[in-house]
Amino acid sequence: MIGGVFLVCAIATTVFLYPYIKETAHVSAPATLPGGLKKSDTDAAGQLEDTLETALRDGTEDLNEVATGVYTTDDDVEKVVVLAAATGTFLSPGSEADSAFTGFSTGGSGQRDVGTARVYDAGSLGGTVKCADGEAGSDSDKTTFAMCVWADHGSIGLVLFFSRTADESAPLFVQIREAVVKR
């Protein structure tokens, strides 16, 4: 009898934990990304990448890999893309994505405003993808951006798209995610 109960509990635990166990992911910040984006090698970009990694590691427990990058295109220097991605075990990807928006909106200098996050198609990697439009800076000098976040059981990532809308950024975001996350 006890053996049968143990077996049922073991099977139930395995079924419950399977999505988390199978989500072994690796993240990288490659030299190029879809959309003609090239990783910046300036000192300012390097400092921002270091700051992003420190903030991610300080703000989230139990991260494995962290990848950060600042990207630009030759066509439009104002369309800067900032990437921060990490691997770990995330039990509630939807909540993790929501927390990223909340943390971004309330942290730091407070001179930024992120609108309501909308759900977008997550592509072949599944999980949760949300994007929102935002503004940063003072009233006299506003910069517009889109913030997109993905979260699944094995990885999470945030990308800021300056001088783009959320609707414009979402399809590119999914392509960037597929280039950054490997399973």
Secondary structure as GFF3:
##gff-version 3
##sequence-region A 1 183
A	DSSP	alpha_helix	2	21	.	.	.	ID=ss1
A	DSSP	beta_strand	26	27	.	.	.	ID=ss2
A	DSSP	beta_strand	32	33	.	.	.	ID=ss3
A	DSSP	beta_strand	37	39	.	.	.	ID=ss4
A	DSSP	alpha_helix	43	59	.	.	.	ID=ss5
A	DSSP	beta_strand	66	72	.	.	.	ID=ss6
A	DSSP	beta_strand	81	87	.	.	.	ID=ss7
A	DSSP	alpha_helix	93	106	.	.	.	ID=ss8
A	DSSP	beta_strand	112	114	.	.	.	ID=ss9
A	DSSP	beta_strand	118	119	.	.	.	ID=ss10
A	DSSP	three_ten_helix	123	125	.	.	.	ID=ss11
A	DSSP	beta_strand	128	136	.	.	.	ID=ss12
A	DSSP	beta_strand	143	151	.	.	.	ID=ss13
A	DSSP	beta_strand	155	162	.	.	.	ID=ss14
A	DSSP	alpha_helix	166	180	.	.	.	ID=ss15
A	DSSP	beta_strand	181	182	.	.	.	ID=ss16
###
